């Protein structure tokens, strides 16, 4: 029976929050998850990254937020207003030949500038809040928090969710340290 030891007690669960880890961090998180699995714990990994988890042990329950985030109204609305609507408006002009192609390049450049200089700096601050909310509503209800022994917050973007979990579950060990200690307090 998976998730139980010889005495029929449930094995502890470790929740790893790695919303936006870089390449080196992903390897660290994968190694840490493998260690906890070898210690007999069940591991859940919540992330907003779709790719780069090839070396992750297949026993880890991977919860990906990227598809949910992509359907959220905020990024969708930005794409609609900054990219799709101007493209739709400039489509008839594009058929005019070289002048139309020039205007389409200008439109594309302006859209990219608005995306990079206005939306991305704003979204950089809003994204942790958005991901925490999405995880709280869509992922955490599927995880039995009474079985969670430890929560490891692996990056800055996951701090918001870790903080909210700490407020809700005061007896839970929540840490940013990647100690290989299942039961120790930070």
C-alpha positions in Angstrom: 0.0 0.0 0.0 1.6 3.3 -1.1 1.8 6.0 1.5 1.8 3.6 4.5 4.6 1.9 6.4 4.6 -1.6 8.0 2.5 -0.4 11.0 -0.2 1.0 8.8 0.6 4.6 9.8 0.5 7.2 7.0 3.9 8.3 5.8 4.6 12.0 6.2 4.2 14.3 3.4 6.5 17.1 2.2 5.3 20.0 0.2 7.9 21.7 -2.0 7.0 25.1 -3.4 9.2 26.0 -6.3 7.1 28.4 -8.4 9.8 29.8 -10.6 13.1 28.1 -10.0 16.1 28.7 -12.3 18.0 25.8 -13.9 20.4 25.2 -11.0 17.5 25.4 -8.5 15.5 22.8 -10.3 18.3 20.3 -9.9 18.5 21.2 -6.1 14.8 20.8 -5.8 14.8 17.4 -7.6 17.6 16.2 -5.4 15.8 17.3 -2.2 12.6 15.6 -3.4 14.5 12.4 -4.1 16.1 12.6 -0.6 12.6 12.9 1.1 11.3 10.1 -1.0 14.1 7.9 0.1 13.3 8.8 3.7 9.8 7.4 3.1 7.9 10.6 2.7 5.4 11.5 0.0 6.5 14.6 -1.9 4.2 17.1 -3.6 5.9 19.8 -5.8 4.0 22.9 -6.7 5.5 24.8 -9.6 4.7 27.3 -12.3 7.4 25.9 -14.6 6.3 23.3 -17.1 9.7 22.2 -18.5 12.9 21.2 -16.9 11.6 18.6 -14.5 13.1 15.6 -16.4 15.4 14.5 -13.6 12.5 14.6 -11.1 11.6 11.2 -9.6 8.4 9.9 -11.0 7.0 9.3 -7.5 6.8 13.0 -6.9 3.3 14.4 -7.4 3.9 17.4 -9.7 1.3 20.2 -9.6 1.8 22.6 -12.4 0.3 26.1 -12.3 1.4 27.3 -15.7 -1.7 26.1 -17.6 -4.0 27.6 -14.9 -2.0 30.9 -14.9 -2.2 31.2 -18.7 -6.0 31.0 -18.5 -6.2 33.8 -15.9 -7.9 37.0 -17.0 -4.9 39.3 -16.3 -2.3 37.8 -18.8 -5.1 37.0 -21.2 -6.4 40.6 -21.1 -2.9 42.0 -21.6 -2.4 39.8 -24.7 -5.8 40.8 -26.0 -5.3 44.6 -25.6 -1.6 44.9 -26.4 -1.1 42.2 -29.1 -4.3 40.8 -30.6 -6.4 44.0 -30.9 -3.7 46.1 -32.6 -2.9 43.1 -34.9 -6.5 42.9 -35.9 -6.7 46.6 -36.6 -3.5 46.7 -38.6 -4.3 43.5 -40.6 -6.0 45.4 -43.5 -3.1 47.9 -43.6 -0.6 45.1 -43.9 -2.0 44.1 -47.3 -0.9 47.5 -48.8 2.6 46.1 -49.6 5.8 47.7 -48.3 4.2 50.6 -46.5 1.8 48.2 -44.8 4.6 45.8 -43.8 6.5 48.8 -42.3 3.4 49.9 -40.3 3.0 46.3 -39.1 6.6 46.2 -37.9 6.0 49.5 -36.0 2.9 48.0 -34.5 4.8 44.9 -33.4 7.6 47.0 -31.9 5.2 49.2 -30.0 3.3 46.2 -28.7 6.5 44.5 -27.6 7.7 47.7 -25.8 4.4 48.1 -24.0 4.6 44.4 -22.9 8.2 44.7 -21.7 8.2 48.1 -20.1 4.8 48.4 -18.7 3.2 45.0 -18.2 6.2 42.8 -17.2 7.4 45.2 -14.4 3.8 45.3 -13.0 3.3 41.5 -13.4 6.6 40.8 -11.7 5.0 42.1 -8.5 1.6 40.7 -9.0 2.6 37.2 -10.1 3.5 35.8 -6.7 0.1 36.9 -5.3 -1.6 35.4 -8.4 0.2 32.1 -8.2 -0.4 31.9 -4.4 -4.1 32.4 -5.0 -4.2 29.9 -7.8 -2.4 27.3 -5.8 -4.6 27.9 -2.8 -7.8 27.4 -4.8 -6.8 24.7 -7.3 -3.9 22.7 -5.9 -4.0 22.8 -2.1 -7.5 21.3 -1.8 -6.1 18.1 -3.4 -3.3 17.9 -0.8 -4.1 16.6 2.7 -2.5 19.3 4.7 -3.0 17.3 8.0 -0.4 14.8 6.7 2.2 17.5 5.6 5.2 17.4 7.9 7.3 20.1 6.2 6.9 22.8 3.6 10.0 23.9 1.7 9.9 27.2 0.0 12.5 27.0 -2.8 12.3 30.5 -4.4 11.1 34.1 -4.0 8.0 33.7 -6.0 6.8 30.9 -3.7 7.3 33.1 -0.5 3.8 34.5 -0.7 2.2 31.1 -0.7 4.6 29.9 2.1 3.7 32.9 4.2 0.0 32.3 3.7 0.4 28.6 4.7 2.3 29.7 7.8 -0.5 31.9 8.8 -3.1 29.2 8.3 -1.2 26.2 9.7 0.7 27.5 12.7 2.0 24.1 13.8 3.5 23.3 10.3 7.2 23.5 9.7 7.7 26.0 6.8 11.2 26.8 5.8 13.3 28.3 3.0 16.3 26.1 4.0 16.8 23.0 2.0 17.9 20.9 5.0 17.7 17.2 4.5 15.9 16.7 7.7 12.3 15.5 7.6 11.2 16.0 11.2 13.6 18.8 12.4 12.4 22.3 13.2 14.2 25.0 11.3 
